[in-house]
Amino acid sequence: MKTLDLDAVHAFVLVADLQSFTRAAEVLDTTQSAISLKLKRLEAHLERRLLERTPRQVRLSVEGTAFLNSARDLLAAHDRAWSVLHAPPRRLRIGISDHVAGAALPSLLAKVNTHDPALIIEVRIAMSQEILALFDAGEVDAAFVLGHGERRDGEVLFSDEMDWFGLPDWPHETTLRIATLSSPCGLRSQATEALNAAGIAWQEVFVGGGVSAVAAAVTAGLAVAPLCARVAPAGSVSVRERLGLPRLRKSSVSVFRSVNDERSRSALKVMGAALKAG
């Protein structure tokens, strides 16, 4: 009976989830070429092509799509068998900035759960300053926040685009109506300072307690809002050029960790790689 290399199957699932050999290699602490070799050997063993490789994109083949769910089931069964004796439940407390989580949060949690089904994940969502305060107070084990890349105890993962979003038919106005997060919010401060510097009259007509509330105000046609591109609501577009609004600076997404055990660090790598993959 033929058997499958579990490490190669795990690499295949990571590449499929993250759509990147580079991101999968980061999670597994190995090289892109090592991942590629594992997958070539897996394909040779299965006598099927699982991935379509192009210089810019990694896509599942028809056979790869058919194999993916079975591969997940195989890894989950292995993890359940191993966890009976070797992987007791472990709680990981994660804080995520509202600007970072966005609509991708269910997908992020699914990827972490696939990676380690025995892990108990506790998530707190708030503005970046609040999340960092929780981290500094020891109330979360890791913090994914927007900005704060100047702190030396964190790691900058990538830069995120900031822009002005509104409905496609949002009109030119003498006084720009904006929706923002309540203070303190670094993006709110940056946006209002940029408007003042550009001499653009503005009026705050909606203040939300979270990004989803601000996104709802945009979708409802109440205002335009400064947002990360990753959390802009469906149906909205960048209105910066059409309305002559100031360009906003990119902001870094950083992670802060206080845990050093392998399971926690590995799960955080999966989440970080998934965020990078967008």
C-alpha positions as CSV (number, residue, x, y, z in Angstrom):
1,M,0.0,0.0,0.0
2,K,1.3,3.4,-0.9
3,T,1.6,6.0,1.9
4,L,1.8,9.7,1.8
5,D,4.5,12.0,3.2
6,L,2.6,14.0,5.8
7,D,5.2,16.8,5.7
8,A,4.7,17.2,1.9
9,V,0.9,17.1,2.3
10,H,1.2,19.8,5.0
11,A,3.3,21.9,2.6
12,F,0.8,21.4,-0.2
13,V,-2.1,22.6,2.1
14,L,-0.1,25.7,3.2
15,V,0.8,26.6,-0.4
16,A,-2.9,26.2,-1.4
17,D,-4.1,28.3,1.5
18,L,-1.5,31.0,1.2
19,Q,-1.2,30.9,-2.6
20,S,2.5,31.3,-2.2
21,F,5.6,29.1,-1.9
22,T,7.4,32.0,-0.2
23,R,4.7,32.4,2.6
24,A,4.5,28.6,3.1
25,A,8.3,28.5,3.5
26,E,8.2,31.3,6.1
27,V,5.7,29.3,8.2
28,L,7.7,26.1,8.0
29,D,11.1,27.8,8.6
30,T,12.5,26.5,5.3
31,T,13.3,27.6,1.8
32,Q,11.1,28.1,-1.2
33,S,13.2,25.5,-3.1
34,A,12.7,23.0,-0.3
35,I,8.9,23.4,-0.5
36,S,9.0,23.1,-4.3
37,L,11.0,19.9,-4.0
38,K,8.5,18.4,-1.5
39,L,5.6,19.2,-3.7
40,K,7.3,17.8,-6.9
41,R,7.9,14.5,-5.0
42,L,4.3,14.4,-3.8
43,E,3.1,15.0,-7.3
44,A,5.4,12.2,-8.6
45,H,4.1,9.9,-5.9
46,L,0.5,10.6,-6.7
47,E,1.2,10.7,-10.4
48,R,-0.9,13.8,-10.6
49,R,-0.1,17.5,-11.1
50,L,-1.5,19.4,-8.1
51,L,-0.4,23.0,-8.8
52,E,-0.2,25.2,-11.8
53,R,3.0,27.4,-11.4
54,T,3.4,30.7,-13.0
55,P,5.9,33.5,-12.3
56,R,3.2,35.6,-10.6
57,Q,0.7,33.1,-9.3
58,V,0.2,29.7,-7.8
59,R,-3.1,28.0,-8.6
60,L,-4.5,24.6,-7.9
61,S,-4.9,22.2,-10.8
62,V,-8.2,20.3,-11.2
63,E,-6.5,17.3,-9.5
64,G,-5.1,19.6,-6.8
65,T,-8.6,21.0,-6.1
66,A,-10.0,17.5,-5.8
67,F,-7.2,16.4,-3.5
68,L,-7.2,19.5,-1.2
69,N,-10.1,18.5,1.1
70,S,-8.8,15.0,1.5
71,A,-5.4,16.4,2.3
72,R,-7.0,18.5,5.0
73,D,-8.9,15.5,6.4
74,L,-5.6,13.5,6.5
75,L,-3.8,16.1,8.4
76,A,-6.7,16.7,10.8
77,A,-6.9,12.9,11.5
78,H,-3.1,12.8,12.2
79,D,-3.3,15.8,14.5
80,R,-6.2,14.2,16.5
81,A,-4.4,11.0,16.9
82,W,-1.2,12.8,18.0
83,S,-3.0,15.1,20.3
84,V,-4.5,12.3,22.4
85,L,-1.1,11.8,24.1
86,H,1.2,14.6,22.9
87,A,-0.8,17.8,22.3
88,P,-3.1,18.8,25.2
89,P,-5.2,21.8,24.6
90,R,-3.3,25.1,24.6
91,R,-4.9,28.5,24.8
92,L,-3.4,31.3,22.6
93,R,-4.7,34.8,23.3
94,I,-4.5,37.0,20.2
95,G,-5.3,40.7,19.9
96,I,-6.0,42.1,16.4
97,S,-6.4,45.6,15.3
98,D,-9.8,46.3,13.7
99,H,-8.0,47.7,10.7
100,V,-5.9,44.5,10.3
101,A,-8.6,41.9,10.9
102,G,-11.4,43.1,8.6
103,A,-13.5,40.6,6.6
104,A,-10.5,38.2,6.4
105,L,-10.8,37.2,10.1
106,P,-12.9,34.0,9.4
107,S,-10.3,32.9,6.8
108,L,-7.4,33.6,9.2
109,L,-9.0,31.6,12.0
110,A,-9.7,28.7,9.7
111,K,-6.1,28.5,8.6
112,V,-4.8,28.5,12.2
113,N,-7.4,25.9,13.1
114,T,-6.3,23.7,10.1
115,H,-2.7,24.1,11.2
116,D,-3.4,23.2,14.9
117,P,-6.9,21.9,15.6
118,A,-6.1,21.4,19.3
119,L,-5.3,25.0,19.8
120,I,-7.9,27.1,21.8
121,I,-7.9,30.6,20.2
122,E,-9.0,33.6,22.2
123,V,-9.4,36.7,20.0
124,R,-9.7,40.4,21.1
125,I,-10.5,43.0,18.5
126,A,-10.0,46.7,19.1
127,M,-8.0,49.7,17.9
128,S,-4.3,49.3,17.7
129,Q,-3.5,51.4,20.7
130,E,-5.9,49.4,22.8
131,I,-4.5,46.1,21.6
132,L,-1.0,47.1,22.4
133,A,-2.1,48.2,25.9
134,L,-3.6,44.7,26.4
135,F,-0.3,43.2,25.2
136,D,1.8,45.4,27.5
137,A,-0.5,44.4,30.4
138,G,0.0,40.7,29.6
139,E,-3.7,40.2,28.7
140,V,-2.9,38.9,25.2
141,D,0.0,36.7,24.1
142,A,0.3,38.3,20.7
143,A,-0.8,41.6,19.1
144,F,-1.3,42.3,15.4
145,V,-1.5,46.1,15.0
146,L,-1.4,48.9,12.5
147,G,1.6,51.2,12.8
148,H,3.9,51.2,15.8
149,G,6.7,49.8,13.7
150,E,9.1,52.0,15.6
151,R,8.9,49.8,18.7
152,R,11.8,47.4,18.8
153,D,10.0,44.6,20.6
154,G,7.8,43.9,17.5
155,E,8.2,42.6,14.0
156,V,7.0,44.5,10.9
157,L,5.2,42.1,8.6
158,F,4.3,44.3,5.7
159,S,3.0,47.7,4.7
160,D,-0.7,48.4,4.1
161,E,-2.2,50.8,1.6
162,M,-4.4,53.6,3.0
163,D,-7.0,55.4,0.9
164,W,-10.2,57.3,0.9
165,F,-13.3,55.1,0.1
166,G,-16.8,56.0,-0.8
167,L,-19.6,55.0,-3.1
168,P,-18.8,55.2,-6.8
169,D,-21.2,58.1,-7.4
170,W,-20.1,60.1,-4.3
171,P,-20.6,63.8,-5.2
172,H,-18.1,66.7,-5.0
173,E,-19.0,68.8,-2.0
174,T,-17.9,72.1,-0.6
175,T,-17.5,70.5,2.8
176,L,-16.3,66.9,2.7
177,R,-18.4,64.6,4.9
178,I,-16.2,61.9,6.5
179,A,-16.7,58.8,8.7
180,T,-14.0,57.9,11.1
181,L,-13.2,55.7,14.1
182,S,-13.4,57.3,17.5
183,S,-10.3,58.7,19.1
184,P,-7.6,57.6,19.7
185,C,-7.1,56.3,16.1
186,G,-3.8,56.9,14.3
187,L,-5.5,56.7,10.9
188,R,-8.1,59.3,11.9
189,S,-5.4,61.7,13.0
190,Q,-3.4,61.2,9.8
191,A,-6.5,61.7,7.6
192,T,-7.7,64.9,9.3
193,E,-4.2,66.4,9.5
194,A,-3.8,65.7,5.7
195,L,-7.2,67.4,4.9
196,N,-6.2,70.4,7.0
197,A,-2.8,70.6,5.3
198,A,-4.4,70.5,1.9
199,G,-6.9,73.2,2.8
200,I,-10.0,71.0,2.4
201,A,-13.0,71.7,4.5
202,W,-14.4,68.7,6.2
203,Q,-17.1,67.7,8.6
204,E,-17.2,64.5,10.7
205,V,-20.7,63.1,10.3
206,F,-20.2,59.6,11.6
207,V,-18.0,58.2,14.4
208,G,-17.9,54.4,14.6
209,G,-16.7,52.1,17.4
210,G,-15.2,49.7,14.9
211,V,-14.2,49.4,11.3
212,S,-17.4,47.5,10.5
213,A,-19.4,50.4,11.7
214,V,-17.4,52.9,9.6
215,A,-17.7,50.6,6.6
216,A,-21.5,50.5,7.1
217,A,-21.6,54.3,7.1
218,V,-19.8,54.3,3.7
219,T,-22.1,51.6,2.3
220,A,-25.1,53.6,3.5
221,G,-23.9,56.7,1.6
222,L,-23.4,58.8,4.7
223,A,-19.8,59.7,4.1
224,V,-16.4,58.8,2.7
225,A,-13.8,57.3,5.0
226,P,-10.1,56.8,5.4
227,L,-9.5,53.0,5.5
228,C,-7.0,50.3,4.8
229,A,-7.7,48.8,1.4
230,R,-8.1,45.4,2.9
231,V,-11.1,46.4,5.0
232,A,-12.9,48.7,2.5
233,P,-16.5,47.6,2.2
234,A,-17.7,45.7,-0.9
235,G,-19.1,48.1,-3.4
236,S,-16.9,51.1,-2.4
237,V,-14.2,52.5,-4.5
238,S,-11.2,54.8,-4.0
239,V,-12.5,58.4,-4.4
240,R,-9.2,60.1,-3.7
241,E,-8.3,61.1,-7.2
242,R,-11.8,62.1,-8.4
243,L,-12.4,64.3,-5.3
244,G,-8.8,65.7,-5.2
245,L,-8.2,64.3,-1.7
246,P,-4.7,64.1,-0.2
247,R,-2.7,60.8,-0.5
248,L,-2.4,59.0,2.8
249,R,0.8,57.4,4.0
250,K,1.2,53.6,4.0
251,S,1.1,52.1,7.4
252,S,3.0,49.0,8.6
253,V,1.3,46.0,10.1
254,S,3.3,44.6,13.0
255,V,3.2,41.7,15.3
256,F,4.2,41.6,19.0
257,R,4.7,38.3,20.7
258,S,5.3,37.2,24.3
259,V,5.2,33.5,23.7
260,N,8.1,31.3,22.8
261,D,6.7,27.8,22.7
262,E,6.8,26.1,19.3
263,R,3.1,25.6,18.9
264,S,2.2,29.2,19.6
265,R,5.0,30.6,17.4
266,S,4.0,28.3,14.6
267,A,0.3,29.3,14.8
268,L,1.3,33.0,14.8
269,K,3.5,32.4,11.7
270,V,0.5,30.9,9.9
271,M,-1.6,33.9,10.8
272,G,1.1,36.4,9.8
273,A,1.7,34.6,6.5
274,A,-2.1,34.6,5.8
275,L,-2.3,38.3,6.5
276,K,0.6,38.9,4.1
277,A,-1.1,36.9,1.4
278,G,-4.0,39.2,1.7
